[in-house]
Amino acid sequence: MTSSTCDDIIELIPAFVLGALDAHDATRVTAHIATCPRCRAEAESFRDTVGLLPYAAGAIDPPPRVKRQLLARIAAENENTSSSATSKRQSMTSLPPFIPVRWFAPVAALMLVLLVGLSVATFEARGRADQLAAELVANRQVMREMEAQIVEVRQTAQTIQVQLAASQRELNETRAQLAASQRELQEIQASGSNDGQLVSFIAAPQTVSQLLGTTERAPEEASARIFMQPGHNRLVLLIYGLKSAEPGKVYRLWLAKGNQAIAIGTVTVGSDGVAEFVVDAPEPMDAYDQVMITLDQVDTAAQPSEEVIFEANL
Amino acid sequence: MSQVKFPSADSSALDDDILMTRIAHRDSSALECLYDRYARIVYATALRMLGNTELAEDIVQETFWRVWRRSTSFTIGRGQVAGWIFGIAHNLCIDELRRQRARPVVVKSDHEDQAMLEQPDPQGDVASTAVERERRRIILQALAQIPPEQREVLELAYFGGLSQSEIAQRLNSPIGTVKTRTRLALQKMRDLLHNQKIRVEDLHD
């Protein structure tokens, strides 16, 4: 037992002996003093003080029925548990010794018998009433204890519900994370398969490639190459050495047929200056005679801007 | 640890420990003796805590019923029968108060704000035994010697049956303050009573 634990517990002992600790602390103190003689002695040292406190409330006689009921309750217990107690009680309530009639007229004698019988009956009735009252008190106590248990069970149920809700939230979070992970995995798999498609397309014998020309707007080290197959719509564009587009602007790929330029898509350049772009054009690539990459405003896809970065005649 | 030695409740009667031994041997007249000795204190305490005569009567009966049933579990020879009985009664009252608080309906209590020192003793000093009067004098004197804010916390803890956090809420004070006041109050009371040890014993003799 470390001394800091003892110091911590000793602070709580006065409230503990007053019965005023919150349940959590009371449990801690009970567990600690069971094993720590020093703290147990500290608790003992308050015993007399706490034992005197009730005298501050004064002394008031409870109504006599309380004692009667208590004794009736004890008698009832004895009756239930011991046959000797039963016989003792019966001897207490049995009729007084027989009184010779001698001077009494028969009627008076009958009266006497009735009176004695009545008083015994009254005595027994009162004993029975006390016993019933005692049972009532006992039952009330049992009822209160059951009520307390119900309250406790309700609290436990509430705690469990709260825990259940927390567990469900956790489960949902875990599910969400799992779903996110699955999406990520799918994306990785998809990008993996894209990469695979890209490589097999570029490596195919019928694929032709063309380096695009740079304008004065293109950085010096920038280069762009397109790959395509005669008679097919697919176009692969690889760019190196280009800066990411500034906010509000995008790189856009155009294909032109005669005087008509068609926006094919926007090309995202990574922070490493590389862009890979795969797209299926509306018509086979043979149909187009010019390709162009411009730096455009995000929302102007109708006409290529003046800012052409790469261009080539096909 | 030195103990304050209480004068026996009735000098002509048997020692509490002897009564407890008899009760353990199912002698109900011994329980009656113990009842006559302490039921008045238990009843007054229960009345103070619960403010309801019917409930207080139940507490008295249930306390002594438990004394009867649990007499064998009491360790004889420590001279603390009274404290043990008061402890049973106090726990029953606290249970009752917590039940009342757990219920939405508040049971009436007409004395809640009375401080320990101001509690009237209706039949008290006429009917009180000399021992009761002396013990009451000692405890009230000790209570009078601690600061009022500590006395208030002690009152709420013992007679109010409130836990530390409930007291803090009631007084709108930080719980740390309540804990400190409780500790200081009881430590001071203990020291005051220990210092009175000789006088108490003298009174007994």
Interface residues (C-beta under 8 A of the other chain):
Chain A: E11 L12 P14 A15 V17 L18 G19 A20 L21 D22 A23 D25 A41 E44 S45 F46 R47 D48 T49 V50 G51 L52 L53 P54 Y55 A56 A57 G58 A59 I60 D61 P62 P63 R65 V66 K67 Q69 L70 L71 R73 I74 A75 N78 A134 V137 A138 R140 Q141 R144 E147 A148 V151
Chain B: M1 Q3 V4 F6 R26 S28 L31 E32 Y35 A39 R40 I41 V42 Y43 A44 T45 L47 R48 A56 E57 D58 V60 Q61 E62 F64 W65 W68 Q80 A82 G83 F86 G87 A89 H90 N91 I94 D95 E96 R98 R99 A102 M116 L117 Q119 P120 D121 P122 Q123 G124 A127 S128 T129 E132 R135 R136 I138 I139 L140 A142 L143 L154 A157 Y158 F159 G161 L162 S163 Q164 S165 I167 K179 T182 R183 A185 L186 Q187 M189 R190 L193
